[in-house]
Amino acid sequence: MRIKKSSTNNQYIRAGDTWIRDYTKKNVTAIGITNLYSLNEHEQIILNETKNKNYTKISDETINMDNIVIVSDGFNFKWKHLCIAKFPKNVNILVINRALKNWKLMSNKLDPENRRSVNAYVINNPFQEAMSYFPSVENKYFPSCIASTRTNYNFLKNYLGNKYTYEPVPQRDFGVIKKEKYFIDDYRNPICAAIILAYRFNAKKIMMISCDDSFKEKKDFSEKLQNGLWTYPQHIKAQEIIDGNLFWLNYQEDREVKIADWSDGIKYKNALYINNEEDAINFFKEENILNDN
């Protein structure tokens, strides 16, 4: 894979039409070189940044999590997320998209031994759609939230848990260079945000669960995957960007991070593919015998 270096000492790889920055490279001024926002979105983004400027910055906190699972609400989420109850207790949980809305592992109906709390909910949706991500009325479970400063300000205003924000990497064509301990290259994708937050939290093992947008039946403009499921072209593009972020985790020389994916989308080139519940549980044990296939 070709690596492009810039005059700022940043380096990037290409994923479709997006340049993915090496966020593990130290002592550089973080700059994104792909424009991610259209002109008609700038007003909303700037409004969100203004309204969200006074929340505690997650970069000012010292957080260490060796084992992290990133959970979305993709295909088979309802079953797979219940399996997390069987994971070792030292596995930390970052939840994205509508997974928090449907999180069942804090239900009073469960035996206390099978309950698992969420360490943080990660969000970066700048629009009103974010309001549909709130926990269900029956659930009302609000763990700590880590949000981009560009997240819809009404969501953060109404979120009932502890709230922290992160600064997205400034783009060459949009954004102001600020002084932060670190920035997050989120590419407007909460999976990317969670992956890089996990890196910043010094994770040694990261697993993604149901981090896909797959479905059983063909829909207009959808494309068929090798496993027989369907998805939309924009989600295939998003997975390429995610895989680019995983590449930099594998490419770094001073830290080893093991990455696995238990989702139903396209197989990632830069992550171990998990086939079943047993393999998922074994991944987080001290010594695992999984082989990349």
LINSUL-V575623 format. One record per pair of residues at least 6 apart in sequence whose C-alpha atoms are under 7 Angstrom apart, sorted by sequence separation. I is the first residue (numbers start at 1). J is the second residue. D is the distance in whole Angstrom. If there is no record, write none. Layout:
BEGIN
<<I:J:D> <I:J:D>>
END
This chain:
BEGIN
<<5:11:4> <13:19:6> <14:20:6> <135:141:6> <170:176:6> <186:192:5> <224:230:4> <267:273:7> <274:280:6> <282:288:6> <4:11:5> <5:12:6> <12:19:6> <13:20:5> <170:177:6> <186:193:4> <223:230:5> <224:231:7> <250:257:7> <3:11:7> <4:12:5> <12:20:5> <13:21:7> <185:193:7> <222:230:6> <223:231:5> <249:257:6> <3:12:6> <4:13:6> <12:21:4> <106:115:5> <184:193:6> <222:231:5> <223:232:6> <3:13:5> <11:21:6> <12:22:6> <105:115:5> <106:116:6> <222:232:4> <223:233:7> <261:271:6> <2:13:6> <10:21:7> <11:22:6> <21:32:7> <105:116:5> <106:117:6> <221:232:7> <222:233:7> <260:271:5> <261:272:6> <262:273:6> <10:22:7> <105:117:7> <184:196:6> <218:230:6> <259:271:5> <260:272:4> <261:273:5> <262:274:5> <216:229:5> <217:230:7> <259:272:6> <260:273:6> <261:274:6> <262:275:7> <19:33:7> <169:183:5> <215:229:6> <216:230:6> <260:274:7> <19:34:6> <168:183:5> <169:184:6> <214:229:6> <215:230:5> <18:34:6> <145:161:7> <149:165:6> <167:183:5> <168:184:5> <169:185:5> <214:230:5> <215:231:6> <144:161:5> <145:162:6> <146:163:6> <147:164:6> <148:165:5> <149:166:6> <166:183:7> <167:184:6> <168:185:6> <214:231:5> <10:28:6> <142:160:6> <143:161:6> <144:162:5> <145:163:5> <146:164:5> <147:165:5> <148:166:5> <149:167:6> <166:184:7> <168:186:6> <213:231:6> <9:28:6> <142:161:5> <144:163:6> <145:164:6> <146:165:5> <147:166:6> <148:167:6> <273:292:6> <8:28:7> <148:168:7> <272:292:5> <273:293:7> <8:29:7> <69:91:7> <121:143:7> <130:152:7> <213:235:7> <67:90:7> <68:91:6> <69:92:6> <70:93:6> <71:94:6> <72:95:6> <82:105:6> <95:118:7> <120:143:6> <121:144:6> <122:145:6> <123:146:7> <124:147:6> <247:270:6> <67:91:5> <68:92:5> <69:93:5> <70:94:5> <71:95:5> <72:96:5> <73:97:7> <94:118:6> <119:143:7> <120:144:5> <121:145:5> <122:146:5> <123:147:5> <124:148:5> <126:150:6> <128:152:6> <131:155:6> <246:270:6> <67:92:6> <68:93:6> <69:94:6> <70:95:6> <71:96:6> <72:97:6> <73:98:6> <93:118:5> <94:119:6> <95:120:6> <96:121:6> <118:143:6> <119:144:7> <120:145:5> <121:146:6> <122:147:6> <123:148:7> <126:151:4> <127:152:5> <130:155:6> <243:268:6> <72:98:7> <73:99:5> <93:119:5> <94:120:5> <95:121:5> <96:122:5> <120:146:6> <124:150:6> <125:151:5> <126:152:4> <243:269:7> <65:92:7> <72:99:5> <92:119:6> <93:120:7> <94:121:6> <95:122:6> <96:123:6> <124:151:5> <125:152:6> <243:270:6> <71:99:7> <94:122:7> <123:151:7> <85:114:5> <85:115:6> <85:116:6> <101:133:6> <101:134:6> <102:135:7> <101:135:4> <102:136:7> <98:133:5> <100:135:6> <101:136:5> <97:133:6> <225:266:7> <192:242:6> <214:264:7> <212:263:6> <214:265:6> <204:256:7> <205:257:6> <206:258:6> <207:259:6> <208:260:6> <209:261:6> <210:262:6> <211:263:6> <212:264:6> <192:245:7> <204:257:5> <205:258:5> <206:259:5> <207:260:5> <208:261:5> <209:262:5> <210:263:4> <212:265:5> <203:257:7> <204:258:6> <205:259:6> <206:260:6> <207:261:5> <208:262:6> <209:263:5> <210:264:7> <208:263:7> <124:188:7> <124:190:6> <123:190:6> <122:190:7> <122:194:7> <45:126:7> <96:190:6> <53:149:7> <52:149:6> <49:149:5> <94:194:7> <48:149:7> <49:150:5> <52:153:6> <48:150:5> <51:153:6> <48:151:6> <48:152:6> <45:150:5> <48:153:5> <58:164:5> <57:164:5> <58:165:6> <59:166:7> <55:163:7> <56:164:5> <57:165:5> <58:166:6> <55:164:6> <56:165:6> <57:166:6> <55:165:6> <59:181:6> <59:182:6> <70:194:7> <68:198:7> <77:210:6> <76:210:7> <68:203:7> <75:210:6> <35:171:7> <65:201:6> <66:202:6> <67:203:6> <74:210:4> <32:169:6> <34:171:7> <64:201:5> <65:202:6> <66:203:4> <67:204:6> <68:205:6> <69:206:6> <70:207:6> <71:208:6> <72:209:6> <73:210:6> <74:211:6> <75:212:7> <31:169:6> <32:170:6> <33:171:6> <35:173:6> <63:201:5> <64:202:6> <65:203:5> <66:204:5> <67:205:5> <68:206:5> <69:207:5> <70:208:5> <71:209:5> <72:210:5> <73:211:7> <74:212:5> <75:213:7> <30:169:6> <31:170:5> <32:171:4> <33:172:5> <66:205:6> <67:206:6> <68:207:6> <69:208:6> <70:209:6> <71:210:6> <72:211:5> <74:213:5> <75:214:6> <31:171:5> <32:172:6> <71:211:6> <74:214:7> <75:215:7> <31:172:6> <75:264:6> <87:281:5> <88:284:7> <16:237:7> <20:244:6> <24:248:7> <15:240:6> <20:245:7> <15:241:6> <22:248:6> <24:252:7> <15:244:6>>
END
